[in-house]
Amino acid sequence: MTIKKLAISVILITFAVNILMFTGIYYLTTSGFINFVSTSTKWKTLQLKINPEVKKTIVTKEIEEKITIKNLQSEIINAIKKLSPSVVSIVISKNLKIFIENPFDFFWWHIAEKKEKIGWWSGIIVTKDGYILTNKHVVQDPNADYTVVTSDGKILNVERIWIDPVLDLAILKVNNRNWKPVWDLKPAEIKPLSEKVEVWQFVIAIWNALAQYSNTATFGIISALGRNLNDLDNETNSVYIGLYQTDAAINPWNSGGPLADINGRVIGINTAISAIWQWIWFSLPISKEFVNATLKSIEKYGKIIRPFLWIEFVDLNPSIAKTKWLTQPYWALIKKVLPNTPASKAWLKKGDIILKINNIDITLDHPLLYVLYTYLPWDKIELLIERNWELIKKEVVLSKLQF
């Protein structure tokens, strides 16, 4: 091939490549996928023009992370601002014996009593007229005096205390320093029973440390649902079942304080800390209906009375569920029905599996006991049970829990 022919071939190939390149660019430009835009400089740049559907899912990793972290931080701040006015400190004072000596007489001394502060715990305002929810173990000493300090420093007197007969819970009624009723407290928003609590969801714990460091808060997740601490050595004679396990850092002063979701709504009350493993904390699950039933019991009976179903039951575990061909091992299995009771008259039987109470699913985040305690003695409830692979509805009248 002569030099002339080679040169002509190179020119033709280059021309064809340029034709193809500009044809492709023209097609992309006219189709709206890309276009040329001018910048403030003299340079020309290509800017991708992405349609709305693609724009929703295609963003740079850097922008996505910045937006997510910014939104999460705002949610946490707003949740703490919303809930913190409803969190109080419960100060425990007690008369302690002290020895008084005469500095001029080594052999002369006598015993006297002096009131000292011996503990600081937490509580949750649940009504604007002064009802406060806390743990039973916080206020179980009948010889101690209790004072409530709000997040803005107001001191309130405790007029009366009601103790839960089953759970590690108590209700306090407070007045102002002159023993006059209060009407301006800010109650916490409590999650309704209809909404779920899920493993790995974000949670916040708030408390007023030592009655002086208000709005102390930690942030974490729900690690597990349905934890049982039946072997817990406690002096409250309480049952610790169906608990939320969380890694949101909690200390002893958190007892009685709220565990809240990212929207600042209370989902549990902080109750126990693992004595063996660090960073493991537990909360009692509560709901709006649960708290309302507790307050209604106080109003109606003058004390906290829990209903009784006259059965012995266990939460299903995966192995039991597998033997019964069940896909959701979160229901309650009846182990025993007490004879000559409303449960036996409703024809409940050993081996029945309780799936729902009044259309509320029995799940890990809504254990049977806590759903049952949204009702009062002598309320009528409808149970959906599974018996021999059949679904059956049974109506039962709840009784009063007897000791």
Sequence and secondary structure as in RCSB ss.txt:
>XXXX:A:sequence
MTIKKLAISVILITFAVNILMFTGIYYLTTSGFINFVSTSTKWKTLQLKINPEVKKTIVTKEIEEKITIKNLQSE
IINAIKKLSPSVVSIVISKNLKIFIENPFDFFWWHIAEKKEKIGWWSGIIVTKDGYILTNKHVVQDPNADYTVVT
SDGKILNVERIWIDPVLDLAILKVNNRNWKPVWDLKPAEIKPLSEKVEVWQFVIAIWNALAQYSNTATFGIISAL
GRNLNDLDNETNSVYIGLYQTDAAINPWNSGGPLADINGRVIGINTAISAIWQWIWFSLPISKEFVNATLKSIEK
YGKIIRPFLWIEFVDLNPSIAKTKWLTQPYWALIKKVLPNTPASKAWLKKGDIILKINNIDITLDHPLLYVLYTY
LPWDKIELLIERNWELIKKEVVLSKLQF
>XXXX:A:secstr
  HHHHHHHHHHHHHHHHHHHHHHHHHHHHTTSEEEEE SSS EEEEE   HHHHHH   HHHHHHHHHHHHHHH
HHHHHHHHGGGEEEEEEEEEEEEEEEETTEEEEEEEEEEEEEEEEEEEEE STTSEEEE GGGS  TTSEEEEE 
TT  EEEEEEEEE SSSS EEEEEE TTS          B  TTS   TT EEEEEEEETTTEEEEEEEEEEEEE
EE  TT   SS     SEEEE S   GGGTT EEE TTS EEEEEEEE SSSTT EEEEE  HHHHHHHHHHHHH
HSS   EE SEEEEE  HHHHHHTT S TTSEEEEEE TTSHHHHTT  TT EEEEETTEE  SSS HHHHHTTS
 TT EEEEEEEETTEEEEEEEE EE   
